[in-house]
Amino acid sequence: MIRNFAVVGPRPATRERLAAALAAAPNLSVYRIGRGADPLPVSASFDPADQAGCRSLLDWFERGAPSGAVLLVDDWALCAEMDPELDRAVEWIAAFGPARGVQTVVTARGWDTLPRRLRRHLHGEPTDFLALHGVSADLHDKWQRSDFKTAVGMDQHGWPVYLDISVEGHGYSGTYLGPFEQRSQRLQSALLGLMVTHSPADLNIAFLDMQDNDVFGELPNAGHATFELTGQDDDEWFDRFTAGLHGELNRRQELVHRVGRCRNSLDYRAKREAGAGLEPLPDLLICVDTAEILIERGYQNVLEPLVRAGRILGIRVLFSGDAFPAQLALRLPEWPHATPAFDLAEMAASLPHALVGGPPAHEIVLAPLHTTGDETTLDMLPPGAIGVLDMPYEQRRGVLVPAFTDELRHGAIVGGPGTGKSTTLRTLATVLGDLSGFQLLDGPGEPLDPDRHIVVTARSWDQVPPFIKDSLAFGIEFRLDDPNTSLVSARAAGRVPDRPGFGLSVPDQMHVQIALP
């Protein structure tokens, strides 16, 4: 016996789906309200314009049709337009018929054509791409799931094929392997399906397009996207990606273990949904296309820990490419795929932009300070701070607050001409206010008062007196003539932009942007 259901989608696909359902239960008596001839095995067919005939059929169902009878309303929008009273009668039969063995089946072009009160009694059987993902074209039903399941296409019989990346599903992590066009279609079908049906509150997605071939299309524009990395990004971005992901592993561990009797992210989610005042922790899906390029650049050590952390910390990894990277010891299952009922190109280009609202994705990889284009002034910072610190591992910005003590007494501002040394000295003077205990000197070689806190500017660290370097409470290293003379590292010093106010904080060893006074 079939149950109440709605077949939603284009007419050819609904015909195939209905034929398969009726063939699976051959002893049914099917009474159809619909227009035109139909190849379905029905016992009788009523034109919706024949309101007297349709009404007598509905009265018969209401009086007690025998078990095994099926009411098929074929093309709901058309039938309801021709019989305005149809909806309440069909809702009544759908609500109380199954208890007597009487079923209701409805076909529709879209979910939004069905009355909401009727839909409560119907099991959905979507056949086209939007209906396949449980939404109508206006997306008013988006984000209705939190189970990490989505339909990715149809099999040869028109039945939906589902991807299930829950604990009991197809695997927390998996692969889509094959030629570019094939895997791009699979990726876009699966990821767009997840985006349409799951809120950014439940799922964030990271995109790593290592071959830089636009395999993800417009998907990174959706609100679910936490970051995007391509093969053309420089080493600075790759290092920030590594720091951010290691920081994310640590952040999730701390959140989960901080809560009593919480073994993993599933326990954490359950406690939060039960009303515990916990910080949101959406699951994270990291999609890596052509991972061997990432590995060749020296970042293999970040991939395997992510996969192993999966079930505990709510992290999934999807590898895609021509083949699975031979450098990885892991072997992951291939996630199911199927033929999309629609051409994905237009939807994959437009839907990500339409998936707005909801909470923003948690930002894992922050842009470098010097790429934001923002100017920082003292009135934008808390009292005592002179600049903004870049903290990629913590996935946030901090503030630089000079802290002079009896042990760490002095400071130095070092960098080439035009890097912002004098401006930084003025910013520091503004923040300190009372300078009676300080000696701020713009340049080396001036008389020094060891009874006060001394801050000097210099072109290189060699020009800074040793007793100051040995007692640094505060140090700023702007762009150097020779990065190899850095107190932080030649690598970090080489990445300091040739722009005033941007440098490295010593001894924090973090990039900093000094505020204007």
C-alpha positions in Angstrom: 0.0 0.0 0.0 1.3 3.4 -0.9 0.8 6.4 1.3 -0.3 10.0 0.8 2.3 11.7 -1.3 2.8 14.6 -3.7 4.9 14.3 -6.9 6.4 17.7 -7.6 8.1 18.7 -10.8 7.7 18.8 -14.6 5.0 16.6 -16.1 7.2 14.0 -17.9 9.1 13.3 -14.7 5.9 13.1 -12.6 4.4 10.6 -15.1 7.4 8.3 -14.7 7.4 8.6 -11.0 3.7 7.9 -10.7 3.9 4.9 -13.1 6.6 3.4 -10.9 4.6 3.9 -7.7 1.4 2.5 -9.1 3.2 -0.5 -10.7 4.7 -1.3 -7.3 1.1 -1.6 -5.9 -1.0 -3.2 -8.7 -4.2 -3.9 -6.7 -5.2 -0.3 -6.3 -8.3 1.4 -7.6 -7.2 4.8 -8.8 -9.7 7.6 -9.4 -8.2 10.5 -11.2 -9.2 14.2 -11.3 -7.3 15.7 -14.1 -7.4 17.0 -17.7 -6.6 15.0 -20.8 -5.8 11.4 -21.6 -3.2 9.7 -19.5 -1.3 6.4 -19.8 -1.5 5.8 -16.0 -3.5 2.7 -14.9 -6.5 4.4 -13.5 -10.0 3.0 -12.8 -11.8 6.2 -13.8 -10.9 9.8 -14.8 -12.8 12.9 -14.2 -12.3 16.3 -15.9 -11.9 19.0 -13.3 -14.5 21.0 -15.3 -17.0 18.3 -14.5 -17.7 19.7 -11.0 -20.8 17.5 -10.6 -18.8 14.3 -11.3 -15.9 15.4 -9.2 -18.2 16.3 -6.3 -19.9 12.9 -6.5 -16.5 11.2 -6.4 -15.4 13.2 -3.4 -18.7 12.5 -1.6 -18.1 8.8 -2.2 -14.7 9.1 -0.6 -16.1 11.0 2.3 -18.9 8.4 2.9 -16.3 5.6 3.1 -14.5 4.4 0.0 -13.2 0.8 0.3 -9.7 0.1 1.4 -7.3 0.2 -1.6 -8.9 3.2 -3.2 -6.7 6.1 -4.3 -7.7 9.7 -5.2 -5.3 11.2 -7.7 -5.5 14.9 -8.2 -3.4 15.4 -11.3 -2.0 19.0 -11.7 -3.2 20.6 -8.5 -3.1 24.2 -9.8 -5.3 23.4 -12.8 -7.8 21.3 -10.8 -8.0 23.8 -7.9 -8.6 26.7 -10.3 -11.5 24.9 -11.9 -13.0 23.8 -8.5 -12.3 26.3 -5.7 -13.8 24.0 -3.1 -11.5 21.1 -4.0 -8.8 21.9 -1.4 -10.9 21.4 1.7 -12.4 18.1 0.5 -9.0 16.7 -0.5 -7.5 17.8 2.8 -10.2 15.9 4.6 -9.6 12.8 2.7 -5.8 13.1 3.0 -6.1 13.6 6.8 -8.5 10.7 7.6 -8.3 8.4 4.6 -5.1 6.5 5.4 -6.6 5.1 8.6 -9.2 3.4 6.4 -6.7 2.4 3.7 -7.7 5.3 1.4 -4.8 7.2 -0.1 -4.4 10.7 -1.7 -1.8 11.4 -4.4 -1.3 14.9 -5.8 0.9 16.1 -8.7 2.1 19.7 -8.9 4.6 21.8 -10.7 5.9 23.4 -7.5 5.5 23.1 -3.8 4.1 26.6 -3.5 1.0 25.6 -5.6 -0.1 23.3 -2.8 -2.0 24.7 0.2 0.2 24.6 3.3 -2.5 22.8 5.3 -2.7 20.0 2.7 1.1 19.6 2.5 1.1 18.6 6.1 -0.6 15.3 5.1 1.5 14.6 2.0 4.9 12.9 1.7 6.9 14.8 -0.9 8.4 13.0 -3.9 10.3 15.7 -5.8 11.4 15.2 -9.4 13.0 18.4 -10.6 16.1 20.2 -9.2 14.3 22.8 -7.0 11.6 20.4 -5.9 14.3 17.8 -5.5 15.7 19.9 -2.7 12.4 20.7 -1.1 12.0 24.3 -2.1 10.0 26.4 -4.5 11.4 29.0 -6.8 11.0 31.8 -4.3 13.0 29.9 -1.7 10.4 30.4 1.0 11.0 26.8 2.2 14.7 26.9 2.3 16.7 25.7 5.2 14.1 23.2 6.5 16.5 20.4 7.3 19.3 19.9 9.8 20.0 16.2 9.2 22.9 16.7 6.6 20.9 14.9 3.9 20.0 16.2 0.5 18.8 14.9 -2.8 21.5 15.1 -5.5 19.6 13.9 -8.5 17.4 11.1 -9.9 18.1 7.5 -10.9 17.0 6.1 -14.2 13.5 5.5 -12.8 12.9 9.0 -11.7 13.4 8.2 -8.0 15.4 10.8 -5.9 19.0 9.8 -5.0 20.0 11.2 -1.6 23.4 12.1 -0.2 23.5 11.4 3.6 26.6 12.8 5.4 25.2 12.2 8.9 26.8 9.8 11.3 24.8 6.9 10.0 25.1 8.0 6.4 27.5 7.6 3.5 30.6 8.8 5.5 31.6 12.0 7.3 34.2 12.5 4.6 34.1 11.4 1.0 35.2 11.9 -2.6 33.8 12.9 -6.0 36.3 11.7 -8.6 36.3 12.0 -12.3 36.9 14.4 -15.3 36.4 18.1 -14.6 32.9 18.4 -16.2 31.6 15.3 -14.4 32.9 16.1 -10.9 31.9 19.8 -11.2 28.3 18.8 -11.9 28.4 16.4 -8.9 29.9 19.0 -6.6 27.5 21.7 -7.6 24.5 19.3 -7.3 25.5 18.1 -3.8 26.7 21.4 -2.4 23.9 23.5 -3.8 21.4 20.9 -2.4 23.0 21.2 1.0 23.0 25.0 0.9 19.4 25.2 -0.1 18.1 22.8 2.5 20.5 23.6 5.5 21.0 26.9 7.2 24.5 28.4 7.8 23.6 27.9 11.4 23.9 24.2 10.8 26.5 24.0 8.0 29.5 26.1 6.9 31.5 25.2 3.8 35.1 26.0 2.8 36.2 25.9 -0.9 39.7 25.0 -1.9 40.0 25.2 -5.7 43.7 24.2 -6.1 43.6 23.9 -9.9 42.0 27.3 -10.1 39.6 26.0 -12.7 36.4 27.4 -11.2 35.1 24.0 -10.4 32.8 25.3 -7.7 31.3 28.1 -9.8 29.4 30.7 -7.9 28.9 28.5 -4.8 31.4 30.4 -2.7 29.1 33.4 -2.9 26.5 31.7 -0.6 26.2 32.7 3.0 27.4 29.3 4.0 31.0 29.9 2.7 33.5 30.4 5.4 36.5 30.9 3.1 37.8 30.3 -0.4 41.4 29.4 -1.4 42.7 29.0 -4.9 45.9 27.7 -6.4 46.8 31.2 -7.5 46.9 32.5 -3.9 50.3 33.3 -2.5 52.1 31.6 0.4 50.8 34.2 2.8 47.3 33.1 2.2 48.2 29.4 2.4 49.9 30.0 5.8 46.9 31.9 7.1 44.7 29.0 5.9 46.8 26.5 7.8 46.9 28.7 11.0 43.1 29.3 10.8 42.3 25.6 10.4 44.6 24.5 13.2 42.9 27.2 15.3 39.5 25.9 14.3 40.4 22.4 15.5 41.5 23.9 18.8 38.4 26.1 19.1 36.0 23.2 18.5 37.9 21.0 21.0 37.6 23.7 23.6 33.9 24.3 23.0 33.0 20.6 23.1 35.2 19.7 26.1 34.1 22.7 28.1 30.6 21.3 28.4 30.0 18.6 30.9 29.0 15.1 29.6 29.7 16.3 26.0 31.7 13.8 24.0 31.4 15.3 20.5 29.8 17.9 18.4 26.6 15.9 18.2 26.2 16.0 22.0 27.1 19.7 21.9 24.4 20.4 19.2 21.8 18.4 21.2 22.5 20.3 24.4 22.2 23.6 22.5 19.0 22.6 20.9 17.7 21.6 24.3 18.1 25.2 25.4 21.6 25.4 26.9 23.2 28.8 26.3 26.0 27.6 24.2 27.9 29.3 21.4 26.7 28.1 17.9 28.9 25.3 16.4 27.8 24.6 12.8 29.3 21.6 11.1 32.2 22.4 8.7 32.5 20.8 5.3 35.9 21.5 3.7 35.9 20.8 -0.1 39.3 20.3 -1.6 39.6 20.0 -5.4 42.9 18.6 -6.7 44.4 18.1 -3.2 47.7 17.0 -4.6 48.6 20.6 -5.5 48.0 21.6 -1.8 50.2 18.7 -0.7 53.0 19.6 -3.1 53.0 23.0 -1.6 53.8 21.5 1.8 50.4 21.5 3.5 49.7 17.7 3.8 49.9 17.9 7.6 46.6 19.9 7.8 44.4 17.5 5.7 44.7 14.2 7.6 44.0 15.7 11.1 40.8 17.3 9.7 39.5 14.0 8.4 40.4 12.2 11.7 38.6 14.9 13.7 35.4 14.5 11.8 32.9 12.8 14.0 34.2 14.3 17.2 34.4 17.9 16.1 31.8 18.1 13.3 34.3 18.5 10.4 33.9 16.8 7.1 36.3 16.8 4.1 35.2 16.3 0.5 38.1 15.5 -1.9 37.5 15.9 -5.6 39.7 15.5 -8.6 40.7 13.2 -11.4 41.9 10.7 -8.9 42.4 10.5 -5.1 45.8 12.0 -4.1 48.3 9.2 -3.8 50.3 11.1 -1.1 47.5 10.6 1.4 47.3 7.4 3.5 43.6 7.9 3.9 41.1 6.1 1.7 37.6 7.7 1.6 34.3 6.4 0.1 32.9 8.0 -3.0 29.7 9.8 -2.2 26.6 8.9 -4.2 25.8 10.9 -7.3 23.0 11.0 -9.8 21.7 12.8 -12.9 20.3 16.2 -12.0 16.8 16.7 -13.3 17.6 20.3 -14.3 20.5 22.0 -16.1 22.6 23.1 -13.1 24.4 26.0 -14.8 21.8 28.7 -14.3 20.8 27.6 -10.8 24.4 27.2 -9.6 25.0 30.7 -10.8 22.0 32.4 -9.3 20.9 30.5 -6.2 24.0 31.1 -4.1 23.4 34.8 -4.3 19.8 34.3 -3.4 20.6 32.3 -0.2 20.7 35.4 2.0 19.6 35.9 5.6 20.4 33.7 8.5 23.6 33.8 10.5 26.9 34.5 8.7 29.3 31.6 8.4 32.0 31.5 11.1 35.1 33.2 9.6 38.1 30.8 9.8 40.6 32.5 7.5 40.8 36.3 7.9 42.3 38.5 5.2 45.7 40.1 6.0 45.4 43.5 7.6 47.0 45.3 4.7 44.4 44.0 2.3 41.3 45.4 4.0 41.9 48.9 2.9 40.6 50.2 6.3 42.3 53.2 8.0 42.5 52.9 11.8 42.4 55.8 14.2 42.7 55.9 17.9 39.0 56.7 18.5 38.2 53.3 16.9 40.2 51.4 19.6 39.7 50.8 23.3 41.6 53.0 25.8 45.3 52.2 26.0 45.5 50.5 22.6 47.7 51.9 19.8 47.0 49.5 17.0 45.2 46.4 15.7 46.8 42.9 15.9 46.3 40.3 13.3 45.7 36.9 15.1 45.1 34.2 12.4 45.2 31.2 14.7 42.6 32.8 17.0 40.6 33.8 13.8 40.2 37.3 15.1 41.7 40.8 15.4 43.2 41.9 18.7 44.6 45.2 20.0 48.1 46.2 20.8 48.4 47.7 24.3 51.9 48.7 25.4 52.6 47.5 28.9 55.7 49.0 30.5 56.8 47.4 33.8 59.9 47.5 36.0 61.3 44.5 34.2 60.2 45.4 30.7 60.9 49.1 30.7 61.6 50.3 27.2 60.5 50.3 23.6 61.7 50.6 20.0 60.1 51.5 16.6 62.3 50.2 13.8 61.9 50.5 10.0 63.0 52.1 6.8 62.3 55.7 5.8 58.6 56.5 5.4 57.3 53.4 7.2 55.5 55.4 9.9 58.0 55.5 12.8 57.3 59.2 13.7 53.6 58.8 13.4 53.7 55.8 15.7 55.7 57.8 18.3 52.9 60.5 18.2 50.2 57.8 18.6 52.1 56.4 21.6 52.5 59.8 23.1 48.7 60.5 22.7 47.8 57.2 24.4 50.3 57.6 27.3 49.1 61.1 28.0 51.3 61.8 31.0 54.9 61.6 29.6 56.7 62.5 32.8 58.0 59.0 33.2 58.8 58.5 29.6 61.5 59.6 27.1 60.3 59.3 23.5 63.1 59.9 21.0 62.7 60.2 17.3 66.0 58.7 16.2 69.0 57.0 17.8 72.0 58.7 19.3 70.3 61.2 21.6 71.0 61.5 25.3 69.2 58.8 27.2 67.7 59.0 30.7 67.8 55.4 32.2 65.5 56.4 35.1 62.6 56.7 32.6 60.9 54.4 30.2 62.7 55.0 26.9 61.2 54.5 23.4 63.4 55.2 20.4 63.0 55.0 16.6 65.7 53.5 14.4 66.3 52.3 10.9 67.6 48.9 12.0 67.8 46.9 15.2 71.6 47.4 15.2 71.0 51.1 16.0 68.9 50.3 19.0 70.9 50.2 22.3 71.3 46.7 23.7 69.8 47.6 27.1 66.6 48.6 25.3 66.5 45.5 23.2 67.0 43.4 26.3 64.1 45.0 28.1 61.4 45.5 25.4 58.0 46.2 26.7 57.0 47.4 23.3 58.5 47.0 19.9 57.3 47.7 16.3 59.2 46.4 13.3 58.1 48.1 10.1 59.4 47.3 6.6 63.2 46.7 6.9 65.9 47.4 4.4 67.1 43.8 5.0 64.4 41.3 6.3 67.2 39.0 7.5 67.9 41.4 10.3 64.4 41.0 11.7 63.8 40.1 15.4 60.8 38.1 14.4 61.7 36.1 11.2 63.0 36.9 7.8 59.8 35.2 6.3 57.5 37.4 8.3 59.5 40.5 7.7 59.5 39.9 4.0 55.7 40.0 4.1 55.4 43.4 5.8 53.9 45.6 3.1 55.7 48.7 2.0 53.0 51.0 3.5 53.2 53.3 6.5 51.8 51.9 9.7 52.0 48.2 8.9 54.5 46.1 10.6 55.2 43.4 13.2 54.7 43.6 16.9 57.7 42.5 19.0 57.6 40.2 21.0 54.1 39.1 20.0 55.4 38.2 16.5 52.1 39.3 15.0 51.3 41.6 12.2 50.0 45.0 13.4 48.5 48.1 12.0 49.3 51.2 14.0 46.4 53.7 14.5 46.7 57.3 13.4 46.9 59.7 16.4 
